[in-house]
Amino acid sequence: MQNQWKKVLLMGKSNAGKTSMRSIIFANYIARETTRLGYTQDVEHSHVRFLGNLVLNLWDCGGQEAYMESYFESQRDHIFRNVAVLIYVFDIESQQMAKDMQYFTLCIDALKTNSENPKVFCLVHKMDLVPEETRDQVFEKQEALIRGVVGSLDTTCFQTSIWDETLYRAWSQIVYSLIPNVAALENHLASFCQGCGADEVVLFERATFLVISHSTQKAFRDVHRFEKISNIIKQFKLSCSKSQAQFNRMQIKNSKFTAIIDAFTPTTCIMVICSDPAALPAMTLVNINNARSYFEKHISMDIGGEASSGKAV
């Protein structure tokens, strides 16, 4: 199956937190460990295989002034050619926000010239340093400035911090936007959810535990539950690794629901939530096992850009 390569630019001024968030999402760092990371020198390239055939060609661009100037002058065509996604990180505590907006404007101008229909994700970062009562107001002000620059480009803004689940929410949305034929994958998942009699089924990428897709048959109050679960399970997996144990499956049961998190395909994990007392965990595990080969085949087809066929599980 042919790989689907997607060029992703990670940009922002020096010390905005770009490399820290990349290390947390893709290199299994925890927040307190990022203090030992050094500054990015020029452009660091990494190829992150995601869901088997989807490969993120991630360009982490150093934010020192000399590098930024070079990106817009001598390297403009090279850096901004064929970009699928620009992730621009704003340090909300920066004392040079005007300079940051100037660089961001140059990024957008270069994108419009060198890339076709790129998506833009702006992470207003280090929001944990802003008093909680003023966070929304501060974010909305920064978002208004951003939207005044991007014009008609497809742009999404997030409040983020490495200390909570907001980072996982933002990166899950970024990766979700890159998945080809994601509607077909969601249809398969909805059929599986209904067939299991589950309240909710969530598909996670296995290495990063970012949310890929979900199907929900029952209303839930916590709209941030997926990102919280991603954060919790990622920390649990890291604890397992430090104890030289491998995370494979988790089952949680109380009087209200049963939750099963299980390794699913080679590139995904699945979570199934059932509140029906008649839905035995053993039967749910049988359903998961029976669906593995089907989803492994169709995830590969969908990410490979081919139209899926056949009846849903």
Protein Blocks (a to p, Z undefined) as FASTA:
>chain_A
ZZdddddddeddehilpmmmmmmmmnopafklmmmpccdehjadddddeehlaccddddd
dfbfklmmmmmmmmmmmmmgoifbdcddddfkbcblmmmmmmmmmmmmmmmmmpghiacd
dddehklmpcfklmmmmmmmmmmmmmmmnmmaccddddddfkbmklmmmmmmmmmmmmgh
klmmmmmmmmmmmmnopabdcdddfklopafbdcdfbdcfblmlmmmmmmmmmmmmmmmm
mnopacfbdcdddfkbccddddfbfkbccddddfbfklcfklmmmmmmmmmmmmmmmmmm
mmnopacedjdZZ
